[in-house]
Amino acid sequence: MTAPSPTARTKQRALLLAILAWATGAGGQAAPANEQAPPADGQLKLASPCNEKRTMVAVAQALGVNFVINRFDAWVLGEEWARTDFESWSRNLSLGWEWDENALHTNMFMHPYHGALYFDAARANCLSYWESVPITLLGSWTWEYLGETFRPSLNDFLMTTFGGMALGEVLHRVGASVRDTEVVGKARLYRELGALLIDPLGGLNRLFRGDWGRVGSNPPEHDSGAYVVQTRLGARRARVTGPQGHSVYAPTFLLDVSFGDAFEQEHQAPFDVFTLRAQVSPDGGGLNVLSATGRLYGREVTSAGARHRHQLVVIQRYDYLNNPVHQFGEQSVQTGLLSRWRLGGGGYTLRTEVTGDLIPLGAIDAPMAGVGDRAYDFGPGLGAVVDLALEYDGVSYVSFYNRLRYLHTVSGASSDHSVLLSGLTLTVPITKHWGVGAFMSGTERHSRYSLGADDRRSYLETRVYVSWTSVGGFQGGSSR
């Protein structure tokens, strides 16, 4: 598959937000949000609870996403690969899967986001996490076979589906918590607009169903007080070692969002505990990090009143990394043990995570890939995670992580890749809102090629920053 440029993708998303109303099954208009208090009972528009599954509407919206993007590419951008017809459909169905040559950021970032649109179309129509998975599969499959004249790409199908599940559920839950259907006025409008940017399909469904101005109880996913939001702004130095070693300096911004506490709530549904991390360095590669994790299953192995707690977990993980040593992306499932160790008599705890990873498909840059213009390898793999964090009242101030990844190439050069990532973060609180801190990480990479010399690289990154932390972030709760 050959995808349009990121700029074209952005234009497609904008067009999608403007004209997807036909697939929303909408009825009614959004009520104006200009009052500062709820209107009288006789004038109140009550929010409709999500108690009716609209499966066929979700299917129509997933297919509508593909239709809009395909027609935009064909009619506006003039892309030949988008001019599909019965002949191209028949050819794709008979030829089957291949591995494509797209840029790594397209496969590992843009496609998962595309999949998140399918997933959130289903979630916006009252389907559960697991009920939304088939909708995502359908959207991805139909795009690969019917949305392009090129043969369907197996890696795109997997990345769009599994990445879309992880990113889609996180974006759906964050959007639901940014909204607040119990308020009206400007605050309500601002929250609806903010949630629209985070969860476009959810926001559009609400807009065209007239829910932007309706008042009522928030959905179960709305739990603003369960969030811890940390932002860090500072400077970054990235150093590549070796014969061609060099340093890169850039400003950097890091956002960490965590929801829920595995030890404060029993497992009820997928992603009832999750994290989201994004790092951007404008002069250092743009988007450097995007990762999302969510608890799929958890089982306590100690009592709720025990001083030290341990929980067996299954976690879904999505990762995209971009630094001077490597570009790397994966979809994985982690299984292992989470622990919380009480320290002393105050609010200090030590949290640890020891898990093993199964990687259905990952990708890593590899100059010897030898697949057309593609300079990276695809393959399944295994991994391990060992994390430690010193916390006070649920906020992490010192953390140390170690992640080992191994990929065996099935498309690309005959090779095996191993990567070790380690990092230490220290944040010192100054006021309730603000703090200062530093971060140091190291990456060791070893790529072994059967037909060439081994490739060894290492990478060291340091950051200093000013931080802002909010507990109960989306409701303006206590900050530190």
N, C-alpha and C positions, 0 to 999 in steps of 0.2 A: 504493500500500500504506500502511496505517496500522498502525504498530507499537505494542506496549505500551510503557509507561514504562520508564526504566532500572531502577527498583525492581522492576517486574514481570519484566524480563529477568533480574535477579539471582536472583529466586526460581525462575525457570525453570531457570537453570543449576544451582542447588542441588538441585532436584528431579531434574534429569537425572543428576547424579552419584549420586543415591541409587537410581535404579530402572532404569538402562540395562543392567543385567547380562544381561537376556534376549537382547541382541543380541551379546554378546561371544563366543559360541561357547565358553564357559568350561567347564573341567573341573578339579576339584580346588580345594583351599582354600589360602589363604596360610599358610605355615609360620610359627610363632611366631619372633620375632626377639629372644630374650632371652639368647642366649649371647654371650660376648665374643670367641670364637675359633671358627674353622670346626670342626664336629663331625668325628668320626672318619669314615674313608672309607665304612664300612658304613652310617653314618647320614646321609651327605651327600645333600642334594637338589640335583642338578645343574641349572643354568640351561639352558633349551632355546635353542639358537641360532636366529636368525631366518633359517632357510634354506628355509622353505616359505611361499609366497605364499598368503594366505587372502583371495582377491579377493571371494568371495561373502559372507564374514563382514564385510569392510569395507563392501560395499554395504548389507548389513543394518543395520550400525551407523549409517551415514549416514542411511538412511531412518528408523532408530530415533530419531535426534536430532530429526528433524522430527515424528515421531509423538508423542513425549513432550511437546515444546513445544506442539504444536497442541492436544493433549488437555488439558494443563494450562491453557492459555488458555481453552478452551471449558468445561471442567468445573469448574475452581477459580476462575478469574477471571471467568467468565461473559461472555467477549468474543464478540459476535455474528459478527465477521469470521472467527472461528476455527471456526464451525459449518459446515464444508464438507460437501458431499455430491456425488453424481453430477451434479446439476444445475449446481452452481457449477463443478465441473471442466469440464463440457462448455462452459459459457459462457466460461470463461477460455481454453480451447483455441481457441475460435472467434474471440474478440476480440483476443487477442494482447497485445503489449507496450504499456505506457504509462510516463510519467515520474511518480513519486509526489511527495507533499508532506511527507514525513517531515522531522523535525528533522535538521540537518546531522550532529550527533554520532551519531545513529542510523544514518544512511547510511554515514558515513565511519569510524566506530569500531565500533559494535555489529555491523553486518553483516560486516565483515572478521573479527571474532572468531568470529562464527557460522560463517563459512567455514573458519576454522582448525580447528573441531571436526570438520568433514567430512574435512579434509585429514589431521588427526592420527589419525582412525579408520583411514584407509588406511595411514599410516606405521606405526601400531601393529600392523598385520597384514602386515608385511614387504613392502609395496609401496614402490618407489622414488619419488623426487620426481616424475618424469614419469608414472609409473603412478598416482600419487595425484591427478593433475590431473583425469582423467575422473570420479573419485569425487566430487571437489569440485564439478565441473560438474553432475553428477547430483543431488547434494544441493541445490544452489542452484536448479536448474531445477524440481525436484519441489516445493520449498517455494513458489516463486513461482506455479506453476500449480495446485497441489493443497493447499497449506497454508493458504490464505486465500480468502475469498470475493471479495476485491478482484481486479481485473485484475493480471496479473503486471507487475512493475516492472523495466524494462530496467536502470535504474541500480543497483537492488539486486542483480540477477543479476551484473552486471559487478563491483561492489564486493565482493560476497560471494566470488566466484570468485577474482579476482586478489589481493584483499587477504588472503583465506584462504590462498592459496598462500604468500605472503611471511611472514605472521605464523605460519602453521601450521608451516612448516619451521624457523623460528627457535625456536619453542616446543618442537618435537620434539627438536631438537638440544640445547637447553639442558636440557630434562628428562632426556635420556639421559646428559648429563654430570654432572648433580646426583646421579643414581643411581650406585651402585657395587655391581655384583653379585659382587664379589670379597671383600666384607666381610659380617659378620653382627653381631648384637647391636643395641644401641640406636642406634649410628651408622647401621646399615643401615636401621632403621625410620624414623629421622628423615629420611634421604635419600629414601626412598620416599615419605614424606608430603610433603616439599618438592617433589618432582618431580610428585606428583599435583596440586598447586596450579598448577604451571606447565603441565603437559600432562595434563589430566583424562582424555582418552580413552586415552592411553597408560598412565596409572596404573591405570585401571579394568581394562583388558585384562590387565595384569600381575596385579592383585589376584585377579581371578576365574579366572585360569589357574594360580594358585598360585605365581607367580614372585616374589612379594615375599620369600620365604624361601629361594629357590634360590640356589646359589652356582656361579659359573663365570666364564668370560671375558666381559668387557664387549663391547658391540656396537661396530662401527666408529665410530659417532657419538660414543662416549664418549672424550673427549680433554680432560680437565679442565685439563691443563697448557697448553693452547693459548689459554686465556682471559686477557684483561686486563679486570678489573672496576674501575670508578671510580665512587665515590659522592661527591656534593657536597651539603652542607647549609648553608643560609645565608639571606640576606635578599634580596629582589627589589624593585626600583622600576621600574614601567612608566609611561612618559610618552607620552601622546597629544598631538601638536601640532595646531594649528589653532584656529579661533574657539571651539570647545568643548573645548579641550584640558584634560586633567586628569591627575593622577597616581594610581597605585595602588601601595600598599605591601603586601607579604605575605611570609611565610616561603616558602621554596622548597626542593624536593628534586630532585636530578637523578641519574639512573642511566645510565651508559654501559657497555655490554658489547660487547667485540669478540672475535672468534674467528678465529684463524689469521692468517697473513701471506702475502699474494699472492706475495711474492718468495722465501719460504722453502719453498713447496710448489707443485708443478705442479697445474694444474687437473685434478680427478678427478671431481667431481660437483657439481651445483648447491648453492650455499650452503656449499661447503667453506671459504669465507671469508665472514663476515657481521658485521654490527653491529646493535645494538639500543639505542635511546635512549628514555627516558621522563622527563618533567619534570612535577612536581605542585606547585601552589601553592594551598593550601587556601582562601585568601581572595582569590585572583587568577584565578579561572576553573576551578579544579579541575585536570583533566588538560590541561596546556598543550601538551605535545608527546608524540607517539608516532610513532616512525619505525623502519623496519627496512630493511636493504639486504643483498643477498646476491649473490655472484659466480655468474653463470650460466655464464660462459665466460671463459677467460683464455689468452692466447698471448704468450709471451715474445718480444720483438723484439731483445733483447740476450743475451749469453751469461751463464750462471749465475755466472761468475767476474768479470764486469765490475764496475768500481768503481761506476759509475752504471747503474741497471737501469731498463728500461721495459717495460711490458706493455699490450697491447691487451685490453680487457675489455668484457664485457657484464654489466650489473648490473640486477637487479630491485629496485625501490624502492617502499615504501609510506610515506606521510606523512599525519599528522593534526596540524594546528596550530590553536591557539585562543588568540588574544590580543586586546587591546582594539581593534586596527585591523581584523582580519579573522579569520574562521574559514575554514580551507582544508584540503582533503584531496585526495589523488591516488593513482593507481597509475601507475607509469611504468617505462620501460626506458631505461637509460643506456648509451651506447657512447662509448668514448674511450680515453684514455691515462693509466695510472698510472705514476708515476716515483718512484724512490728515489735520492736523491743523497747520497753519503757525504761527511761534513764532517770534515776533519782525520783524525787517526789513531785517534781513540777510538770510542765507540759512538754518536756523534751522527749523525743523518741528517735530511734534509729530504725530506718526502714531498709530492708534488703530485698532484692529480687534475684533469684537464681533460676533461669529457665533455659530450655533447649528449643531450637527453632527448626521448623520444616519450611523450606522455601520452595513453593511450587514453580516459581519462575523469577529469576533476577536478571539484571543486565549490568555490565561493567565495561567501561571504555577499554578498547584493546586495539592498538594500531595495526596489529597483524590479523585482524578479523577476516579480511579477504572476501567480504560479501558485498560486491558492488562498491558503493560509496560509504557503506556502513562501517564505522570504526569502533565497534563494540561487540561483545559476545553476549549471547543469551544462554541461560541454563538454569537447571534446578540446583538446589544446594541445601546445606545445613548451617546451623549457627548456634551460638550460645550467648547468653547475656548474664552479667554479674553487675548489679547496681547497688549502691549504698547512698543513703541520704540522711543527713542530720536535720531534724525538723523541730520547730517549736509551734505548738497550736496548729499543726497541719501545714505550715509554710516551710519550705525547704530553704536552708541557708548555706549548707555545705552538701555537695553531691559529688559522687565519684562513680563513673560508669566505665564498663569494659564490654565491648561487643566484638565477637569473632564471627566472621562470615567466610563461607567456602562455597564457591560456585564451580560446577563442572559444565563445560561448554557443550551444548548440543547444536548450536547454530553459530558458526564463526570459525575462528582458528581452533585447531585441536589443542586444548589448553585446560588448565585448572587455575583458579584464582583464589587466594586467601587474603583477607583483609582484617586487621586488628585495629579497632578504634577505641581510644581511651580518652577520658576527659575529667577535669576537676574544676568545679565551680564554687566560688566563695562569694557570698553576699553579706555585707555588714549593714544592718539597719541604722539609719541616722535619725529619722523621725517615723511617725506612724505610716507615712506614705512613701518615704524616700529612703534610698540606701545607695551604697557604692559597692563595687565588686570587681572581681577579676575572674578570668576563665583561661584555662590552658588545656589544649587537646593535642594528641598525637595520633598519626595514622601510619601504620606500616603495611605495605602491600607487597605481595609476592605473586607474580604471574609466571607459571611454568608452561612453556610451549614445547610440544613434541617435535616441532620442525624448526625451532629457533632457540636463541639464547633466552635464559630467564630474564625477567624484568622485575627489578626491585626498586621501590621508591618509598620515601618517607616524607612526612609532612607535619609541620608543627604550626599551630595557630595559637595566638594569645590575644585576649581582649581585655580592655578595661572599660567600665561602663558605669552609668548612673541607672538605678533601677527604681521602678514604681510597682508596688504590690497591693492588690486589693483582694480581700477575702469577702466572698459574696459579691463578686465584681459587677454583675449585671443588674444588681438592685441597689448599688451604691452603698454596700455594707461596710463593715469596718475595714480600714486600710492600714497597712503597716509597711 
